[in-house]
Every structure is written in C-alpha cells, then in structure tokens.
Amino acid sequence: MKGFQIRHFAFMLLLLLCTKVEADNSYLVECRNSMKMQTAELSLVNCEQNLSSLDQQKFPLVAAKLMLYLHDINNELGKDSVAENYLSQIKISKIFTQSTEIQYLWFRKIATDNFYDNAYEEAKNYYQSAFEIAKKENKIQWLAKSYNDLASIAKKQGDYPQALTYFQKSLALKEELGNDFYTANTLSNLGLIYKTLEKYDESQHYFELALEKLVNYTATHDDLKALEYLAHIYQSLAHIYTINGEYQKQRFYSEKIIDYYQQTKNLKQSLYALIVLTRLHISANEYKPAQQFLVKLNQYLDTSENQFRGEIFLLNSQVAQNEKRSEEAINYIKQAIEAVDSTNEDTLKMEVYLYASELYLNTGYPYDSIIFLKKYQDLYEQLLQQKYSENIQIKQSEIENERISGRLLDQEIINQKKQQRINKLLNITLSIFVLFLIIGFCFAVYIFRKRKTHQHLITVIESHKQQLFLLNNIEKEEVQGATHAVDNTLSELLVIAMQDCLAVWEKYTQTNKVELAERSQIWSISIDSGRLRTRSLDKYLNLKKIPENPRWRNVVKTCHFILSECELDKKDRELLTQGLNNIMTIVKKESMQ
C-alpha cells in the first residue's frame, strides 16, 4: 500500500511538472503565432508580456528564445538598440554556454544585424560559426538555413558561383524538409542571382517556382511574413515579365503590387513597392502614372528610410528628361550618382552610370558621357568575370569590349560633328580612345595565348559539329571505309550510347541527368511532386522503354554536347566517339535501304 502511494505521488508530480513545462512552452507558441498573424506593434506587446510572466530562472531556454523573438520584432520596428540589448543579455546568460541551439540562433541573429549594416565580413564570420554548429549537430533545418545565409553573403560580395552553390545546397535540404515557405525563399534568391547575371529566362523560372510554393503555403497558413514575401515575388515577376516583353502578365502582377501597397503599413515595403511600380510604368513609356508615384516617393527622400535615395533620384531624372527638363534631369542624376557611390550595390551603380552616360551625351556633355561609360564598363567587366567560365568569359568580354569600343567611336564622331571648335575636348577624347585601343590590344594578346592552349580541343569540337551537320542533312550515298560490321540494332546502340553519355557526364560534372537536360536544351524537363524529372531522357536509358521510332538525333546531339562541354580524357572521349560512329553507320546503312 505504501509503495502504491509513493508511485502515485511520483506520477502526480511528473504530471504537474509536464503541465508546467507545456504551459511555459506555450509562451513561445503564442509569441510566434502573434508574429505571424499580427502587426509588429501588437507582437511586441504580447511577447513582452509573456517574457515578464515567465519564470526565467526555471526556464532559461524558453526565456532566451523569447528574447530572440523580441530582438526580431524590435529590429523590424527600427529599435536597434533595444534589439542589441536582448542579444547582449543572452550572450552573458548561462543558457548560452549550455545550449548549442541558443548559440546557433544567437550567431545567426548577430550575423544578420551585421549583414543589414553592410558589414559583410563580420556577418560572414558569425554565419560561419553558426554553420559549424549546424554541421557538428547534423541538423538538416539548421544546415539549410546556414547554407542560405552563406549564399546571401557570397552574393553581396559578388561571388555568384559560390552563392549559387550554397543556394542549391540549401534548396535541396529545404525540399527534403518539405517547408514551402523556406523553399520559396531560396528559389526567390536563385531568381535574383540569375536576374543580376542577366539570365532572365532562368530568373523567371525560379521566381515562378517560388510563387507556386508561396501560394501553397499561404493557402494553409495565416502568416503576415509570408504575405509580405509574396508581395516581393509579385514585384520580381512584374519586372522580369517587363524585361521579357510579357506585358499582360506584368500588368497582372502590377495590380497585385498596388493592392499590397494599399494594405501594408511598413514604410520600407511601401517605398520598395512604389519604386517597382514607377520603374514598370517608365519601362512601358507611361510617364504620367510614373510621375504620380514619384510624387509620393519624393516625400521620403529626406527621411531615415534613405536606402532608396539613389533609385528615387534616378527615376526623377528619367521622368524629367522625358519632359525635356534637361537641367533638372542632370541635377537629379548627379544626386543619384552621389547616393549610389556610397553603397555596394553594383547592379544599381551600373544602371545609374549607363543612364548618366546617355543623358550627358544627349544634353551636349560628351566628355562626362565617356567618363560614366568607362565606369559602367569597369563594373560590367567585373560582372562578366563572375558570370562566365574562363573560356566563355574571354569570348563574352571580347564581344562586350568591341561593343563598347564601337559606342565610344560613335560618340567621338558625334562629338566631332557637334563641337569641332572644342579642340581641348577632342584631344581628351582621342587620348581615351587610344588608351582603350592599347587595352584592347593587350586583351587580344591575352586571348590569343589562351586560345592557343585549347586549340586541340577546339579542333576536336569543330569536327563533331561537322559530323552533326552531316547527320541533319543525310543524303543517300555509299558508305566508304567502314571499319567493322555492325550487328547490334539501332535501339541497342542508342541505349548504350546514352548510358555512356550519362556516366561520363556525371563523372566529369558531378551533377545529374536533370542538369544535363537543362544545360544541353535537348531533353525536356517536367516537375512531378516538386521534383524535376527527365522522362523523355529516361526512356533512352532502358532498352525496354525506348520508343519504337527513337529520336536518334537527340542521342547524337547529347554525345556531341558532352564532347564539346567537358574536357574528357582520351579513354572516355574514344568511348563516346566510338558510340557515335556505330550509330552513324547504322543510320547511313538504313538510309540506303
């Protein structure tokens, strides 16, 4: 009887303790839900009340997490000093040394603060510390977030290949977790990078995928943050559709941006939405509605929300120039240049410099035009170095330099016609032109040396291109010089060749068949349950599934693509070449029957 009483007492004590823990954890749930479904002001009140009601000595982990929530809320409200104070309290608490979860969250929060203060190196160090904790603990959700953090830093520092690598790793983990909101975030970031790299089709693809994920998420979750992020996707898609000339879709998403702008109370989000709408109207040569949005934007030029000053001055200059107010346009562009020169936004700088060059040329200031065109060229060359691989970079840089040199030459001719009496200006222009010729000559020498090292590979690639051309224009002729008899059927040879292609591709690129289909543009890609599939390619990997009338040219093109794209060793190159020869022999033989 006594033993039963002891067990009953222990059970009741455990039940009471669990109930207490559950009650205190409910503070976190309540605070988190408040942040999702209410404004920042209301969330601040609720979370502060929960923190004050909590027994922080008994539940330090819950208290630390509440402080992290309050840090985010105060940051959103612009109370930076209060937000920093919460991080300081956590850092000196005992729970910081006891809990790796708190350490991981703390490092990410302080890194994010540095990130938004443009202190990218400090942010990178803190993000790296969080990443090391995530690797040590081997938690997928932490790793997914840390890869996204490191990618954001790489993007800001201009290391786009590294950023793409990190974002792809984050995307794979987030898709494994199945959280649509987190997945949409990374898809959108990929879209932004491809937009920066001027790969607009890829950018549109990722933005549309992000939109699909966010729509799925918001259909089942009441989350203000998700709705805010949805507005960002609308803005990105509207801009991309404008660039790609899909104006009907652009207008559809512009209306959604207007709806969001009318509802949001966040000043920063409102300004960004107004800027996007103004840009869209100017791109469509609709200057009257653009002027109406600019009137609202100009009211905030002297406020603390000044990170958009450069863009606002640029838009003012464009509208003023359209209305033939040249002096005002020049004054605005000067202010835009001053604003962007103090930032690290290279894409915006390029846009401002290029427009300034055109404006100064049209208003009779050719020397200033050349100066800003040179600044634009310098930034564009940096972008090309990050955008392309070594071989493609050389060719693209050469093309871009020739284009810009041509523009400089055209400007020189115009300047001579307009201002022949300005000898001093002409001499300066000629000097700059000669300087560019010297740079171009040096660059040509560099290209020549590079090409020489790859001459053998180019010769082989050209040979395969000629073979492919002949395959597309097969005429009945005798087969001469056949080196061996072909016993296999065409289908068997196609399957063998395709299997060899995929094996070689995976070996040299460390990617999969989806990447092969996307980069070669030969095989179609579909989306099935959120996964990318290559159904048409898969049929050519199995003899039982290959079509009765196979598209042998697709297999041949795939072989040629891999031979041209990858630097293969002798054995693998001979393997693919032998497969091509076998297929060509069968095709020619059948064409004569």
Number of C-alpha atoms within 10 A of each C-alpha: 5 7 8 9 10 11 11 12 12 12 12 12 12 12 12 12 12 12 12 12 14 11 13 21 16 14 21 19 13 15 22 17 14 20 24 18 16 16 15 20 13 13 23 22 13 18 23 16 13 19 21 10 11 19 13 14 8 11 14 17 20 21 24 24 18 22 21 20 22 26 23 21 23 21 17 14 13 11 13 15 11 15 24 17 13 19 19 13 12 22 17 10 12 11 19 19 12 11 11 16 17 19 19 21 16 23 21 23 22 19 25 21 18 17 20 10 10 14 13 19 14 16 25 22 14 22 27 19 17 27 23 15 19 22 13 11 13 11 11 16 16 21 23 27 23 26 24 26 26 24 28 25 21 20 19 17 15 20 17 24 17 17 25 20 16 21 27 19 17 28 23 14 21 23 16 13 14 12 15 18 24 24 23 29 24 28 24 24 22 24 28 21 22 21 19 17 18 13 14 19 14 17 24 23 16 22 26 20 16 26 23 13 21 23 17 13 19 17 9 8 14 14 18 16 16 21 18 14 17 24 22 20 23 24 22 23 25 28 24 22 20 20 14 13 12 13 17 12 14 22 17 13 21 22 14 16 24 15 12 20 19 11 10 13 11 14 12 14 16 19 20 17 24 21 20 20 24 26 22 24 19 18 14 13 13 14 20 13 13 23 18 11 20 20 11 12 22 14 9 16 16 9 10 7 12 14 14 18 21 25 22 26 25 25 25 24 27 24 22 20 18 14 11 11 13 18 13 16 25 20 14 21 27 17 17 26 20 14 20 21 15 10 13 13 13 20 14 18 23 20 13 24 24 18 20 28 22 17 22 21 18 13 14 13 14 24 20 16 23 23 16 21 21 19 15 23 18 12 15 18 16 13 20 17 18 17 21 17 11 12 12 13 17 20 13 17 18 16 12 16 19 13 12 17 16 12 14 21 15 12 18 19 11 14 20 16 10 12 13 12 10 11 11 9 16 18 11 12 21 13 12 17 17 12 12 17 13 12 13 16 12 12 15 14 12 12 15 11 10 14 15 10 10 11 11 10 16 14 11 12 18 12 12 21 16 10 16 18 10 11 16 9 8 11 11 12 10 9 10 7 6 10 8 8 9 14 9 11 10 20 21 17 21 27 22 17 26 25 16 17 27 18 14 21 22 14 12 14 13 9 12 13 18 18 17 22 18 13 12 16 12 17 19 14 17 13 9 9 7 11 8 12 17 19 13 16 21 16 16 25 20 16 14 12 11 19 12 8 8 14 13 18 16 16 23 24 18 22 26 22 20 21 22 17 15 14 13 18 9 8 9 16 16 12 14 23 17 13 19 22 15 21 25 19 19 17 15 17 15 11 12 11 6
